Amino acid sequence: MLDGQRDPRHALPHGVHVDLQPDEPHHMHASRAHPHTVHLDHQPDEPHDMHPHASLAHVHGSSAPPSPGGLLVTVPGRRTAPGEADPWSGGDAYAAALRSGHGPLYLRQGDGRRHPLDVARWCAPPDADDRRVLSACRGAVLDVGCGPGRMVAALAAGGRPALGVDVSAEAVRRTVAAGGRALRRSVFEPLPGEGAWHTVLLLDGNIGIGGDPAALLARARRLVHPRGRLIAESVAPGLPDDLDERFEARFDDGSGPRGEPFPWARVGPGALLRHAAAGGWRFSTSWASGSRRFTVLRPLP
């Protein structure tokens, strides 16, 4: 337990009940073989704009029958070998930036181009653009690539059910320290409540996760409730609407590339809509504010 943090089974966001095994860290990053069983209550006929205080999840260590209208999902814990390096540490550059709360930090392409990462904004409370996104969230929210957890923590502080997922151990630690719930896991691994999340978030460039936006959107379609929504952020205004680039990236802290390369992508809103249509989504609405652009997608029937 982090210093100053209460037992994670207490002071949970509204509708969230987490029963952890005694030997399990409260961010639910586990090196154990047995799975978690997740019970996410939802009503199949829930109205389109789900109540923002809808129940999130019941996580416990043994199987139980689902209640009427519920969904029971078994999720294996993330396994790491003793001494295994964090694949998202970027040679510790990413984790170090999160610990400090600021950059400089860049995504560096193989050709040397660098894209700045706004670590200070990620580590700060939600700004006006973030608050507009929060107001567009409905029901139980899954934040994919939650980073240091500002969105998850803000939802939790308002009594809104939310869960962050991130492959970075430091990101998960910060999310929990801020009062949010988080799992250290890839979006492409099994996740709690698949098919029942009312809102899925892909913010701060996370449409680039995996280097294949079409595959990521198809995966998000399997996570969301049939009448849910996806809020995705594309590249900043001023860049082409049809920008659609894939590349191998490494972190760069200003003194050169660090860590192993990983696949990434950047897309404009036009390219995003093309990938979305192929992945089972339809356009709902969009807006731009300052240096950020957002698109809301709904699942196709």
N, C-alpha and C positions, 0 to 999 in steps of 0.2 A: 504494500500500500504506500502511495506517495505521502510524504510528510504533509500534514495538514488536511489530508483527504479522509472523509468518513468511509466507513465500510460501504462498498458499492451496492450492497443489497438495500441500502437506505437512501432516502432523498432522491429517488429515481424520478425521471420525467413522468408525467401523467400517463397511466396505462402501461408502463414498462415494469416487468417483474423479472429479475435476473437472479437465479439461484446458482451460485458458482460452487465448484468443488473446492474443498479447503486448500488444495495445493495449486490452484489456478490463479494466475495474475488477473487483476480486475479488468485489464483491457482485453481479456479473453484470447490472448496469444498463447497457444498451447503447444507443447511438444509431447502430447500424449496421444495414444493410439485410439482411444474411444471417442465416438462422436458426441456432439451436442445435439439435443433434440429441441427444436424450436417450434413453439405454438403461437401462430399469429392469427388472432381473431379478426375476421372481416365478414360482412354480410354480402353474398353474391349480388343482391339486388340493391346495394347501397346507391344512393343518388349520385349524380355526376360530380357535384362539388361536395366531396366527402367532408364530414365534420372534422375540423382541424384537431380535435382531441381523440380521434379514433385510436383504438388499442394498438400498440406496436407489437410486442412480442413477449413470450414467456419462454425463457431459456432455462433448461434444467438438465440434469445428468442421466435421466432415465426416460424411457418411452412412456407415453400416456395417450389415451385415445383423444382425438380431437373433439371439441365441442361442436354443436350444430353450427354450420356456417363457417367453421374454422379451417385452418390449413396446417397440417403437420409436416414438417420438413426435417430430415436428419442431415446434419452438416458436420463433416469431419473437421477436427481441429487442424490448424496449420502445423505441420511438423518441420522441425529444423534439427539438424545434427548438431551435437555439441561443438561449439566453436565456429559454426557456420556464419559467414559474413552476411550482413543485411544487403540484399541485392539492390536496394534503393539508396544505399548510403552514399553512392557516388564518391567512393574513397573518403567518406565522412564529410564531403563538402555540403551535401544537402542537409544531413543531420546537424552539422555545425551551424548552418544558416538558420535552421529552425530553432536551435537552442539559443542563438544570439538574438533572434527576432528580426534580422535584417540581412541584406546582401552585403556585397555584390554576389549574385549568383546568376548564371546563364545556362541555357541549353545551347550546346555547341555542336553544330553539324560537322560532318566530315570535311567539308570544303572550307571550314574555318569561320563560317558565319555564326554569329552569336545572337541569341534571343534572350533579352533580360527577363528574369523572373521576379515578380513583385513580392518578395518574401515579407517585407514590412507590412504591406496591406494584408497579406494572408494571416499574419500574426496579430493584427490589430482587431478591435471589435468591428462588426459589420459597418460598412459605410452606406451612403445613400443608395448606391447601385445594389449592394447586397440586400438592403432592407426591402427594395422593390421585389427582388427575387423571393425573399422570405414571405412577402405578402401574397405572392402567386403560388406558394406551396399549399397543398391540400393534404389532409390526412397524415398517414405515416410516411416519413420522408427518408429516403436512402441517398446519402451523399457519397458518390463514387469518387475516390481520390480526395478524401476529405481534408488532407493536409493537416495543419495544426488545429483544425476543428472549429473555426469561428462560426460557421453556419450551423453545425450540429449543436454547439454550445448555446447559441442564441435561441434556437428552437426549443432546446431543453429548458432554458431559463424561462421561456414563455409557457411551459407546460405542454409543449408540442412533442409528440413522439418522433424520434429521429435516431438514426444509426449512421455512423460513418464507417467506411471501409477504406483502407489504405495499406500498401505493402511496406511502408516505412514504419519501423518500430518507433522512431522519434515522433513521427506525426501522430501515431496512436497515443503515445504517452502524453503529448501536449493536449490532444483532444480530451482525454480523460481528466487531465489536470484542470482543464477549463470547465469541466462539469458535463461534458458530453459522453455518449456511449460510442465505442468504436471497436472494430475487429481488424486485426492485422491479416489481411487477406486480399488476393487479387480479385477483381470483378469477374474474372473468368473461372474462378474456383466456385464450388457450391456456396451459396449464401442463404441466410435465413429468409423465410417468407417469399421465396421466388414466386412471382405471379400475383403478389398481393400488395406490393408497395403502391401507395397512391401517388407519390411524387418521387421521381428519380432526378438527381442533380448531376450534371456534368459541367462544372464551372472551371474557371482559371486555366483554360487550355486543356482540360482533361478529355475533351473529345479526341485528343491525340493519343490516348492510352493504347498501347499495343501496336501503334503504327498502322492501324487499319480501321478507319472510322465506320465503314460499312459493317464490319464484324462486331465492333463495339456497340453500334446502334441495334443490331440484331440481338445481341446479348441483353441489352437494356430492355428490349421489347419483351423478353422472357421474364424479366424481373418485375415489370410493372403490372398493376391491376388492369383488367380490360377497359376500365373507364378512368384510368389514371392519366398521368401526364409526365413528360420529360422536359426539363428546362436545360437547354444546352447553350453554352457560350462559344461563339466563334471568334475569329481573329478581329483585331481592332478596326474601327473605321479608318478608311484611307488605304487599306490593303484590298486587293481585288475580291469581289464577291465570289468569284469562281476559283479562288485559290484552293489548291488541292495538292499538297505535297507531302511525301513520306520520306523519312530519312532515319539514319542511325544517329542518335544523339549521345552526348556525354555531358556531365555537369562540368562547369567551369566556374571557379571562384574568383576569377580575375587574374589568376597566376598560371592558367593553362588547364587543359582537360584533366578530369579526375574520374577514377572509377571505370567500370566496364561500360561499353556502349549498349544502348537499348533502343528498340524501335519507337518512333514517335511520328506524329502527323500534325499538320496545321490545315485548317479548312476555313474558307469564307462561308457566309450564310447561304449562298447559292449552291455551293458544293455540298454543304450540310443537308440541304433539302433533297438533293439527288440521292445521297446515301440513305437518308431517312426513308424515302419512298421505297427503296429497295429493301429496307430493313423492317417494313411493316408499320410505318408511321405516316401520319398526315399533318400538314401544317395547321396550327391553331392561331398563333399570333406572334409578333416579334416587336422588339424595341431596341433603340440604341440610346446610350447615355454616356456622355464623356468619351472615354476611350474604350468602351465595352459594348458588345452587341449580344443580344440574347434572343433565342427562339424557343417557343413553346410548341411541343409536338404532342399529338394524341395517337393512341394505337389505332391502327386500321382494324375493322371488324374481322 
